[in-house]
Amino acid sequence: MITQESSADAHRRRQYRFGEFVLDLDTGFLRRNGQDVPLRPKSFEVLTYLVVHQGRLVAKNELVEAVWPDTAVTDNSLSQCLFEIRRALEDDAQSAIRTVARRGYVFDMPVSMVFGGRSTIDDADRGQATVTTSERPAARSRRWIVGGIAVLSLAGVIAVLAVRGARSTTGSFEPPVQLTDFNDSAVEPALSHDGRVLAFIRNGNFGTIAAPRGQVYVKVLPNGAPVQLTHDSGTKGYPIFSPDDSRIVYTTLAAGLSWESAQIPVLGGTPQRFLPNASGVFWLDDRRLMYSTIMSGIHMGIASSTESRSDYREIYFPDRENGMAHRSAASPDGKSLLVVEMKAGTWLPCRLMPVDGSSVGRPVSPADAQCTTAGWSPDGRWMYFSSNAGGAFHIWRQRYPDGMPEQITFGPTEQEGTAITADGKYLITSMGLQQSSVWLTDAAGERKLTDEGYVARPAMSPADNRMFYLVRTKLSRGQTSGELWSVDVNSGNRERVLPGVMIANYSLSGDGRSVVFTSSGNETGDGIWIADVARRTPPRRLFRGSELRAFFGAPGEIIYAGEDSHLYRMKEDGSGIEMISPDPVADLSMVSPDGRWAVVIRPQNPNGVGTTSLAFMSLHGEKSFDVCNDDCSVGPRSFLIAPPFAWNTEGTQLFVNLAYFGQGTPRTVVLPYKSDAAPALLWPKGLRFEKEVMANPGAKVINAQNTFPASDAAYLAWRGSTQSNLYRLRIPE
């Protein structure tokens, strides 16, 4: 039994032949009559293990342990791999891979083995470099990580693990070329039409809409120094060159979640407004633009017009009011469109549709994963995507129009961005690492509580010294979704609370014994669930659906935002469902522990400024009121890291994260709270502006952002970082 290394590692430099197929473990390819057969990395490892153990019954647990060592996976992961393998082998009768009910699987085809030979491999595959990425990447990445990847340079790791099969026409391995060298991050690459200049955003993160305090840069290729074009503190994203390459148009996020486009000369100058209510702008031709625009609230779709907005035409709007088509890319012939979209703040697979909007098309890119960027090869034969299939962002491609997605970058680093060179031979993308941790600050000082790679959504237990949090895994579908863990803040002991369950959002009950959560991509189905944190009883689904958020409210009740964008309450057994208010909400951010208030995003600011507003909505008949101000950046993804308002479990304090108040101030204000006191008495100065919040009686200022309540004298803080640079990669032929 293979327990430490994957079968591809243990048996590399061999070929296994069965029927018309060759499984080449040296190059990491399955071939049929000399032609590559696409397989995802885990599917390749599953097939390898079964072929190596041909004729023997392989138990399901043995197979899972071999391919996913030390990782909790659902049965669905293995089922998807077997489905892909059988489709690749055209094994509809399941005669090649035979299922033995309740026991496991047998590879039943005759297999012959050749050591070191390459008789069935094209000549172009000869001359493979001694250290390349031709071994299957998942197994390679495990060995490098265990061996101490932290002591290697990031560039060295990327050069070894980033691209599979990237060879020049001479057949030699062509390593990635680093184009920027920052100690923070460079993201969202865009190439000029002549291929000589590269534009990008500095200070961004993977999987986000745009970069707060990001700056637009340009660099003359290949060796020019990066030049900063913008210097303001606004949120920016999606740079693109004008048809004559004289200007760069980019997206800005203005007050009230208003998406605007600005322009700046490539040679430098003062930014100017380009087009209001327009994001992700690009030119269809010398005259017509295509861009994303808000219809109402947060409902964003794709439209086209001229720069003066004449000849305006709506192309595609998601069928839900909480849907947002954030960016798009037209094919070289101008007939097809790739759309990058989300629902309720969660990225979806990309969409392929006609440019004229005659149909809504269909999903492309890896299924059940988030697609954040899309692009085309110059000849229009390939579609390229950034997707987090497998829990981390990598580059995938798919043959137009109906090919299967195939992964082309691998390794412990993540890659996002799909700028293709004019000759179609190279891809420019951002490659790096994302990490985060949670820290506790109390009277004894501050200390780090988590060591996992990427964690999110910390919450202190009301009952003991445990802190709960989500850990991103290979099955995570969202930036902050993951498996629920806990850590004892005194002993440091960690526990997986609900192993294998992917959670998008959760809330702890007042006694700390139960957790209500919304699931994300689980085999058992999405919806609102309730579970015993001690696992004495199985989780119970209370409500079916997707795009939901739920919190414990007053004792015995759960507050949730339904798929129809209204607030509801129900009992903890799922009964007694009732609508709280006919007023729609775009997002539910938080509920006070006394069940008195819900912090919500309203889809339309009543003052007419911007497209959304933040409010305290009463859950029991009091008067609701707006908080923050018209400069607040509020949207479904605005509060992924930390909520703008949060109560401690005792219900005595209200934490206000000032970072959302329009100025990006990295501070938190802690205000007193009483369940029986009117808001005007608690906060007579109001909760609209920074200076008002800090002027309220009893206000205490914490010099930290992304904070969460812990106790009356302590708080938690989330700290994250992205270290990435831009690289030019040879695209596999």
Summary of the structure (lengths in Angstrom):
residues: 733
radius of gyration: 26.2
end to end distance: 35.2
largest distance: 83.3
contacts: 2524
relative contact order: 0.09
helix: 10%
strand: 41%
